[in-house]
Amino acid sequence: MRKPKKFDRNIIVIGAGAAGLVSAYISAAVKAKVTLIESGNMGGDCLNTGCVPSKALIKCARVAHSARTASNFGVRLPEPEIDFPGVMRHVRESIQQIEPHDSVERYSDLGVEVIKGYARLVDPWTVDITLHSGGEKSLRGRAIILATGAEPTVPPFPGLDTVNYLTSETLWDRFAQLNKAPHRLVLLGGGAIGCELAQAFTRLGSRVTLIERDERLLPQEDHEVSQAVSLALESEGVCLLTGHEAVSFTGSEDRREGVLNLRNAVGETQVTFDEVILALGRRARTKGFGLEKLDLLQDGKLTTDAFLRTRYPHILAAGDLAGPFQFTHMASHQAWYAAVNGLFGDIKKFAVDYSLVPRAIFIDPEVASVGLSEHEAEQCAIAYEVTCYNLDDLDRAIVDGAARGFIKVLTVPGKDKILGVSIVGENAAELIAEFVFAMKQGFGLNKILSTIHIYPTMTEGNKFVAGNWKRAHAPKGLLRWLEVFHRWRRG
């Protein structure tokens, strides 16, 4: 296949989620001729079925929880009445208010040609498009960025076809039809999505059972984090079944209820449900784009190099399709590299920086982390020290009724260089930002300690954990000498 002498576009972007939108915007900003192709809703999973609707739901659940716990602050309120259609209306309205940020009109104004239709590669430079408006269109791109996203993983459980199972994508349409939250809700999968939804629906009135095959929730996090999350969920009434593996499903004739058959170390058990949500991770969306024809897949997966290039250097990938982190902020981060390497990679290319990838889980209390965890440090045989600060000692946390959780920092032995941070507590996703910045700029805990933090705020916890490190590393010999010196000065 010979490279064409002329091209219709500098860059063609397939997929208008976070990675595709940012890639297209950056390309247009440097005056490249760029076309963005999307077969579904603009904004991708994050806007339509992921981050935005889930956080809107979580906010509604927190308001309900605040009403129930208002007596802790001397405010007596009746048990809140959950208007579930109203909750789902807030979810829809949140999406609608954010939609203009990702709209065809906005990106057209930014200089991006947006085409609604199905795109597929027919050769390394040519993209055929089946237009929603009817007809076909073919474009040649000097570079092509694949940003097709990911979809929920649905394992072939026996009997799954006998129940009306839901995923993080399909639950919104289903629950928009309900007058109240499902009575018996099963969530299969104890990762971030499962934990967030379990707490939210419990607060909205569901009786939730959360099932995880591993012996603990959030197995990628530190043990203390998993334990804190488990305690928080159980204290609100979530039934946790860790160490339980799903075996099969059995549905009723009318599909109004089902049974999930489980296996654990002791034997087998069953859970009956009205609704079941599979939260078992997400897999890259690779089918229907012509990737197989160009031999871009290995064992069904797209592989890229450090510059996000496929086996054809001018075809790049970003976002969930590229991995390894399926976060919206990572998709946006990769998008810069994909756009710049696609446009200028033959002159100067840039390897993606994965050294600092923060993540958060939006339960109550929030969880946020960056860098190494203890488990990862031990696996990689990296020496480290641990410094902790418990938030039950923090003034702002006490007055806010949020005195639970901790800040845990891993440092190089004997030095203040930060290797990793884990935070469990209110606003953890905001608190982690100071550590991300410090690590990015090469600042250690001494810099955080010497920075003025407003009193009373949750961010003081960052300063106090740095203070704990400083006290543990105080120069004992010098302090003994100073003690003698001050005694001498007293006469």
GIFEN-V118288 format. One record per residue. RES is the residue in one small letter. D_LAST is the distance of its C-alpha to the last C-alpha in Angstrom with 1 decimal. Layout:
[[RES,D_LAST] [RES,D_LAST]]
This chain:
[[m,92.0] [r,91.7] [k,89.0] [p,90.7] [k,90.8] [k,90.1] [f,88.0] [d,88.2] [r,84.4] [n,81.3] [i,79.8] [i,81.2] [v,78.8] [i,80.1] [g,78.2] [a,76.5] [g,73.5] [a,69.9] [a,70.5] [g,73.9] [l,72.9] [v,69.9] [s,71.9] [a,74.7] [y,72.4] [i,70.6] [s,73.9] [a,75.4] [a,72.3] [v,73.0] [k,76.6] [a,78.1] [k,81.3] [v,80.2] [t,82.1] [l,80.4] [i,82.6] [e,81.9] [s,84.3] [g,82.4] [n,80.1] [m,77.8] [g,74.1] [g,74.9] [d,73.4] [c,70.0] [l,71.6] [n,74.6] [t,73.7] [g,70.1] [c,66.8] [v,68.1] [p,70.2] [s,67.7] [k,64.7] [a,67.0] [l,67.9] [i,64.3] [k,63.4] [c,66.2] [a,64.9] [r,61.4] [v,62.7] [a,64.6] [h,61.5] [s,59.4] [a,62.1] [r,62.1] [t,58.3] [a,58.0] [s,57.5] [n,54.1] [f,53.2] [g,55.0] [v,58.2] [r,61.3] [l,64.1] [p,67.2] [e,67.7] [p,68.4] [e,72.0] [i,72.2] [d,74.8] [f,75.2] [p,77.7] [g,75.2] [v,72.5] [m,74.9] [r,75.8] [h,72.1] [v,72.1] [r,75.3] [e,74.1] [s,70.9] [i,72.9] [q,75.3] [q,72.5] [i,71.0] [e,74.4] [p,74.8] [h,71.7] [d,73.8] [s,77.3] [v,80.2] [e,80.1] [r,76.5] [y,76.9] [s,80.2] [d,78.5] [l,75.9] [g,78.7] [v,79.2] [e,82.8] [v,82.6] [i,85.5] [k,86.0] [g,87.8] [y,87.6] [a,86.7] [r,87.6] [l,87.4] [v,90.8] [d,89.7] [p,86.3] [w,86.7] [t,88.9] [v,88.1] [d,90.9] [i,90.2] [t,92.2] [l,91.7] [h,91.3] [s,93.6] [g,96.2] [g,97.2] [e,95.4] [k,93.4] [s,92.3] [l,89.4] [r,88.3] [g,84.6] [r,82.9] [a,80.0] [i,79.9] [i,76.9] [l,77.4] [a,75.3] [t,77.3] [g,74.5] [a,74.6] [e,76.2] [p,75.3] [t,76.0] [v,78.7] [p,79.4] [p,83.0] [f,82.3] [p,85.5] [g,86.7] [l,84.5] [d,87.7] [t,88.4] [v,85.4] [n,84.5] [y,81.1] [l,78.8] [t,76.3] [s,73.5] [e,76.4] [t,79.0] [l,77.1] [w,76.8] [d,80.6] [r,81.1] [f,78.5] [a,79.7] [q,82.9] [l,81.2] [n,80.8] [k,77.7] [a,75.3] [p,76.9] [h,76.7] [r,76.1] [l,74.5] [v,73.8] [l,71.6] [l,72.0] [g,69.0] [g,65.3] [g,64.1] [a,62.7] [i,66.0] [g,66.8] [c,63.4] [e,63.5] [l,67.0] [a,66.4] [q,63.7] [a,65.5] [f,68.8] [t,67.2] [r,65.7] [l,69.1] [g,70.8] [s,72.0] [r,71.6] [v,70.2] [t,70.2] [l,68.2] [i,69.3] [e,67.6] [r,68.9] [d,65.5] [e,63.3] [r,60.9] [l,61.1] [l,60.0] [p,60.1] [q,58.9] [e,55.5] [d,52.6] [h,53.1] [e,50.4] [v,52.3] [s,55.6] [q,54.2] [a,52.7] [v,56.0] [s,58.1] [l,56.0] [a,56.4] [l,60.2] [e,60.8] [s,58.9] [e,61.4] [g,64.4] [v,65.3] [c,66.9] [l,65.5] [l,67.6] [t,65.8] [g,67.3] [h,70.7] [e,73.3] [a,76.2] [v,79.5] [s,82.2] [f,83.2] [t,86.0] [g,87.2] [s,89.4] [e,92.9] [d,91.8] [r,88.5] [r,86.6] [e,84.4] [g,83.6] [v,82.0] [l,79.5] [n,79.8] [l,76.6] [r,75.7] [n,72.4] [a,71.4] [v,73.0] [g,76.3] [e,77.8] [t,77.3] [q,78.5] [v,77.2] [t,79.6] [f,79.0] [d,80.5] [e,78.9] [v,77.2] [i,75.1] [l,74.8] [a,71.3] [l,71.6] [g,70.4] [r,72.3] [r,74.4] [a,75.3] [r,78.4] [t,80.7] [k,84.3] [g,86.8] [f,85.3] [g,87.3] [l,84.4] [e,86.5] [k,89.2] [l,86.8] [d,85.3] [l,81.9] [l,81.1] [q,80.1] [d,80.6] [g,80.8] [k,77.5] [l,76.8] [t,74.7] [t,72.8] [d,70.8] [a,67.3] [f,68.9] [l,70.7] [r,74.0] [t,76.8] [r,79.3] [y,80.6] [p,77.8] [h,79.0] [i,78.9] [l,75.4] [a,74.0] [a,71.0] [g,69.6] [d,70.5] [l,73.4] [a,71.2] [g,68.3] [p,66.1] [f,64.2] [q,66.2] [f,64.0] [t,65.2] [h,62.1] [m,63.0] [a,66.6] [s,65.4] [h,63.1] [q,66.0] [a,68.3] [w,66.7] [y,67.1] [a,70.7] [a,71.7] [v,70.1] [n,71.3] [g,74.8] [l,75.1] [f,73.4] [g,73.0] [d,75.5] [i,73.4] [k,69.8] [k,68.8] [f,65.6] [a,64.6] [v,63.3] [d,59.5] [y,59.0] [s,55.4] [l,54.0] [v,56.4] [p,54.8] [r,56.7] [a,56.6] [i,58.3] [f,58.8] [i,58.6] [d,56.2] [p,53.4] [e,54.0] [v,53.5] [a,52.6] [s,51.7] [v,51.6] [g,51.2] [l,51.0] [s,51.0] [e,49.7] [h,53.3] [e,54.2] [a,51.1] [e,52.1] [q,55.7] [c,54.9] [a,52.4] [i,49.6] [a,46.1] [y,43.9] [e,40.9] [v,41.1] [t,38.8] [c,39.8] [y,39.0] [n,40.9] [l,42.3] [d,42.1] [d,38.4] [l,39.4] [d,39.5] [r,42.7] [a,44.5] [i,43.7] [v,45.1] [d,48.1] [g,48.9] [a,48.6] [a,45.6] [r,47.1] [g,47.0] [f,44.5] [i,43.5] [k,43.6] [v,42.7] [l,43.6] [t,41.7] [v,41.8] [p,39.6] [g,36.1] [k,37.1] [d,37.5] [k,41.2] [i,43.2] [l,46.3] [g,47.5] [v,46.8] [s,48.4] [i,48.0] [v,49.5] [g,49.0] [e,50.3] [n,51.1] [a,50.2] [a,52.8] [e,50.9] [l,47.4] [i,48.6] [a,49.4] [e,45.8] [f,45.6] [v,49.0] [f,48.1] [a,44.8] [m,46.7] [k,49.5] [q,47.2] [g,45.1] [f,42.0] [g,39.6] [l,37.5] [n,34.6] [k,36.9] [i,37.9] [l,34.2] [s,33.5] [t,36.7] [i,36.5] [h,38.6] [i,39.9] [y,38.8] [p,40.5] [t,42.8] [m,43.8] [t,42.7] [e,39.1] [g,39.9] [n,40.2] [k,36.7] [f,35.3] [v,37.1] [a,35.5] [g,32.1] [n,32.9] [w,33.7] [k,30.5] [r,28.4] [a,30.5] [h,30.0] [a,26.3] [p,24.9] [k,23.2] [g,21.9] [l,20.3] [l,18.8] [r,17.3] [w,15.8] [l,14.4] [e,12.9] [v,11.0] [f,10.2] [h,8.9] [r,6.7] [w,5.3] [r,5.3] [r,3.8] [g,0.0]]
